[in-house]
């Protein structure tokens, strides 16, 4: 994204004088080699003791986390290539001059190689002597601002960052970091820069934001969710934004077991229930991991089943051949809004076996529960901190699902974001099974099949009516049900031990289990390697310290 302003008269004069001196000099535009050219990004230090540093975009940017004893807080610092007076003036000049050549290129103007070619051509035209550090510094900021997300781009490169939030003019941006929770950064915007940045975020996502319509929720081109506010009318401290980053590789059940959100026994239980078409709702507070868990357990859906998902902003990612994804649309210049209710009504005509709805909060809930009553398996999320609260929300305004319909729901899972041993963790607080209506009290019955014990950080198991239903449906004896349950636990534990957490590979192995469980268990528990599995695995990560 752009954001640099053109140079002032003094800057122009300085560049012009330098160009006249250096005209005809060389440009070192080959690959950047730190061992030969020296470090490109630089960190000049910050208050406190350095805790760790790691690459964000090597060799161009890295993160340094420090801890200030006086303030008793961590700070997140972005290190990028430094811009001295000459490089800064030259960058301003290049930004101004490169726009037209990029617009008239027949190839993609955001292609990195195209931007680098035009940069080289401009530097040649200027007659600038540009060493490797100068050339690659200019290239980095052009790519960061034209193709990436400007000042915020390095933060968006960090896989440990979940949320990025800016609260106003001149205020430091905060990130939610997996290891340090909410942390202040060394990145901020002035008034003009922040107004421009918020406007450009809206434009890049195909939306319009203005003083007359100052609040926009949207999805960025990389899939991240963004909430934007322009000016001071609704956010008195100035324009603001929050970006919730979209994980290109979604978490799998194995990841959630590793994180301690669920244990192996719970996942085996969920797998059996999902295979046998039990409908469920994930409930919890903000950032409790509801959608993440729903996406993960959806990987247990049998491979040939038709799946249809409905979301406001795209967050679900399934490695499933027969999956139709749909997203709501707000009216732009013409046409009508397409909301969840519209998409859900349309979805039923596609005859899906599984319907996944991002969140129930309005009139679409009635249609969702009607779909449950007519044999469709549905997954969804909602905001509630207990099963009682969730049922109460479903039965009352504005959702208003009749109690007789709520009983068609099979399971409710309540998640929580809490503290354990001084760290913020996500835990499956309760997995409950919804029963019928109590003839004596008229209330909806439910039982707790699994419950988290926070004192020991363990999950305790109770009785399950759904497993008894599955046993009856399959014609199994109790011993056969227990054997199948145990085999799935062994399967999941085997993948956990082998570190199989790429969602494509995980899904492929689950599908192989459906096709031939004995064969995949022999491979998993024998000496055979799973490395010959033909499905792609996730990319390797760069190691080393900046």
Beta strands, then each sheet from edge to edge (+ up, - down):
strand 1: 41-42
strand 2: 49-57
strand 3: 61-68
strand 4: 73-81
strand 5: 161-166
strand 6: 174-177
strand 7: 181-185
strand 8: 215-219
strand 9: 225-229
strand 10: 240-244
strand 11: 280-284
strand 12: 307-311
strand 13: 323-327
strand 14: 354-357
strand 15: 377-383
strand 16: 411-420
strand 17: 423-437
strand 18: 444-453
strand 19: 458-461
sheet 1: 1+ 4- 3+ 2-
sheet 2: 1+ 4- 7- 6+ 5- 10+ 9- 8+
sheet 3: 13+ 12+ 14+ 15+ 11+ 16+ 17- 18+ 19-
end
